[in-house]
């Protein structure tokens, strides 16, 4: 039994402090969730799987967030995407085929309209 499992087992079954958690599972673990028959809501009233977490780009503070205009203090630098649009679309489709919600980290200036064009409604 690995350390993470032990920690969650203790939080779920042994603590009596009323802790409630909704876990975001990183996208690379989606196949493991499928293999184990886990899904959104899996767990109990204190600890449940919520959504699949995905990263589309980086962060503003590190200048890795992908912007439609260059950073004001770094002409020519626009940040970087974690995935091209086609790959990101396929990832979203795979998660949705598993009937799970997505918690996506992205910067609005880059992804404005992308999901609409691909037929996916994005709520901000």
Sine and cosine of phi, psi and omega as CSV:
sin_phi,cos_phi,sin_psi,cos_psi,sin_omega,cos_omega
0.00,0.00,0.81,-0.58,-0.05,-1.00
-0.98,0.18,0.22,-0.98,-0.08,-1.00
-0.88,0.48,-0.65,0.76,-0.02,-1.00
-0.89,0.45,-0.71,0.70,0.01,-1.00
-0.87,0.50,-0.69,0.72,0.01,-1.00
-0.86,0.51,-0.68,0.73,-0.02,-1.00
-0.89,0.47,-0.74,0.67,-0.01,-1.00
-0.92,0.40,-0.62,0.78,0.05,-1.00
-0.86,0.51,-0.68,0.73,0.02,-1.00
-0.91,0.42,-0.70,0.71,-0.01,-1.00
-0.90,0.44,-0.63,0.77,-0.03,-1.00
-0.96,0.27,-0.73,0.68,-0.23,-0.97
-0.97,-0.26,-0.34,0.94,-0.13,-0.99
-0.90,-0.43,-0.44,0.90,0.01,-1.00
-0.98,0.19,0.55,-0.84,0.04,-1.00
-0.82,-0.57,0.52,0.85,-0.06,-1.00
-0.99,-0.11,0.06,1.00,0.05,-1.00
0.98,0.19,0.35,0.94,0.02,-1.00
-0.89,0.45,0.72,-0.69,0.08,-1.00
-0.77,-0.64,0.79,-0.62,-0.03,-1.00
-0.73,-0.68,0.60,-0.80,0.10,-0.99
-0.88,-0.47,0.95,-0.31,-0.13,-0.99
-0.99,0.12,0.68,-0.73,0.18,-0.98
-0.98,-0.18,0.85,-0.53,-0.04,-1.00
-0.98,-0.18,0.78,-0.63,-0.03,-1.00
-0.89,0.45,0.66,-0.75,-0.07,-1.00
-0.73,0.68,-0.68,0.73,-0.03,-1.00
-0.85,0.53,-0.27,0.96,0.00,-1.00
-1.00,-0.08,0.09,1.00,-0.03,-1.00
-0.85,0.53,-0.70,0.71,-0.01,-1.00
-0.87,0.49,-0.63,0.78,0.03,-1.00
-0.91,0.42,-0.62,0.78,0.06,-1.00
-0.88,0.47,-0.72,0.70,0.00,-1.00
-0.86,0.52,-0.74,0.68,-0.02,-1.00
-0.86,0.52,-0.56,0.83,-0.05,-1.00
-1.00,-0.05,0.01,1.00,0.00,-1.00
0.94,0.33,0.46,0.89,0.00,-1.00
-1.00,-0.08,0.45,-0.89,-0.12,-0.99
-0.36,-0.93,0.07,-1.00,0.06,-1.00
-0.87,0.50,0.75,-0.66,-0.02,-1.00
1.00,-0.07,-0.18,0.98,0.02,-1.00
-0.90,0.44,0.76,-0.66,-0.02,-1.00
0.70,-0.71,-0.60,-0.80,0.05,-1.00
-0.66,-0.75,-0.23,-0.97,-0.08,-1.00
-0.92,0.39,-0.24,0.97,-0.01,-1.00
-0.97,-0.23,-0.50,0.87,-0.05,-1.00
-0.61,-0.79,0.89,-0.46,-0.03,-1.00
-0.70,-0.71,0.47,-0.88,0.15,-0.99
-0.97,0.24,0.75,-0.66,-0.01,-1.00
-0.98,-0.18,-0.99,0.16,-0.11,-0.99
-0.72,-0.70,0.16,-0.99,0.13,-0.99
-1.00,-0.04,0.80,-0.60,-0.02,-1.00
-1.00,0.00,0.77,-0.64,0.02,-1.00
-0.75,-0.67,0.54,-0.84,0.05,-1.00
-0.91,-0.42,0.84,-0.54,0.03,-1.00
-1.00,-0.02,-0.56,0.83,0.02,-1.00
-0.45,-0.89,-0.17,-0.98,-0.08,-1.00
-1.00,-0.02,-0.55,-0.84,-0.10,-1.00
-0.88,-0.48,0.50,-0.87,0.00,-1.00
-0.88,0.47,-0.69,0.73,-0.06,-1.00
-0.86,0.50,-0.52,0.85,0.00,-1.00
-0.99,-0.12,0.03,1.00,-0.03,-1.00
0.86,0.51,0.55,0.83,0.08,-1.00
-0.95,-0.31,-0.12,0.99,0.10,-1.00
-0.92,0.40,0.75,-0.66,-0.05,-1.00
-0.99,0.13,0.89,-0.45,-0.07,-1.00
-0.93,-0.38,0.36,-0.93,0.04,-1.00
-0.99,0.15,-0.27,0.96,0.08,-1.00
-0.79,-0.61,0.44,-0.90,-0.03,-1.00
-0.92,0.39,0.38,-0.93,0.08,-1.00
-0.88,0.47,0.65,-0.76,-0.09,-1.00
-0.87,0.50,-0.51,0.86,-0.05,-1.00
-0.97,-0.25,0.18,0.98,0.02,-1.00
-0.56,-0.83,0.97,0.26,-0.02,-1.00
-0.81,0.58,0.69,-0.73,0.01,-1.00
1.00,0.02,-0.18,0.98,0.02,-1.00
-0.98,-0.20,0.83,-0.56,-0.04,-1.00
-0.92,-0.39,-0.05,1.00,-0.10,-1.00
1.00,-0.03,-0.26,-0.97,-0.06,-1.00
-0.54,-0.84,0.60,-0.80,0.06,-1.00
-1.00,0.06,0.56,-0.83,0.08,-1.00
-0.97,0.24,-0.50,0.87,-0.04,-1.00
-0.58,-0.82,0.47,-0.89,0.14,-0.99
-0.95,0.30,0.25,-0.97,-0.11,-0.99
-0.88,0.47,-0.62,0.79,-0.01,-1.00
-0.91,0.42,-0.68,0.74,0.02,-1.00
-0.91,0.41,-0.70,0.72,0.01,-1.00
-0.88,0.47,-0.66,0.76,0.04,-1.00
-0.88,0.48,-0.70,0.72,0.01,-1.00
-0.91,0.42,-0.60,0.80,0.05,-1.00
-0.90,0.44,-0.71,0.70,0.02,-1.00
-0.88,0.48,-0.70,0.71,0.00,-1.00
-0.87,0.49,-0.68,0.74,0.01,-1.00
-0.89,0.47,-0.70,0.72,0.02,-1.00
-0.90,0.43,-0.70,0.71,-0.01,-1.00
-0.92,0.40,-0.54,0.84,0.09,-1.00
-0.90,0.43,-0.42,0.91,0.08,-1.00
-1.00,0.05,0.10,1.00,0.05,-1.00
0.88,0.48,0.60,0.80,0.02,-1.00
-0.90,-0.43,0.56,-0.83,0.10,-1.00
-0.96,0.27,0.26,-0.97,-0.03,-1.00
-0.85,-0.53,0.71,-0.71,0.16,-0.99
-0.94,-0.33,0.96,-0.26,-0.11,-0.99
-0.96,-0.29,0.77,-0.64,0.12,-0.99
-1.00,-0.08,0.86,-0.51,0.06,-1.00
-0.35,-0.94,0.26,-0.97,0.07,-1.00
-0.99,-0.17,0.76,-0.65,-0.14,-0.99
-0.86,0.50,-0.53,0.85,-0.10,-1.00
-0.92,0.40,-0.51,0.86,0.00,-1.00
-0.99,0.15,-0.66,0.75,-0.13,-0.99
-1.00,-0.08,0.15,0.99,0.02,-1.00
-0.85,0.52,0.89,-0.46,0.06,-1.00
1.00,0.08,-0.22,0.98,-0.06,-1.00
-0.88,0.48,-0.74,0.67,-0.06,-1.00
-0.94,0.33,-0.55,0.83,0.06,-1.00
-0.88,0.47,-0.67,0.74,-0.02,-1.00
-0.91,0.42,-0.50,0.87,-0.02,-1.00
-1.00,-0.04,0.10,0.99,0.04,-1.00
0.99,0.15,0.32,0.95,0.02,-1.00
-0.92,-0.39,0.81,-0.59,0.01,-1.00
-0.99,0.13,0.77,-0.64,-0.01,-1.00
-0.91,-0.41,0.83,-0.56,0.03,-1.00
-0.98,-0.19,0.78,-0.63,0.06,-1.00
-0.94,-0.34,0.00,0.00,0.00,0.00
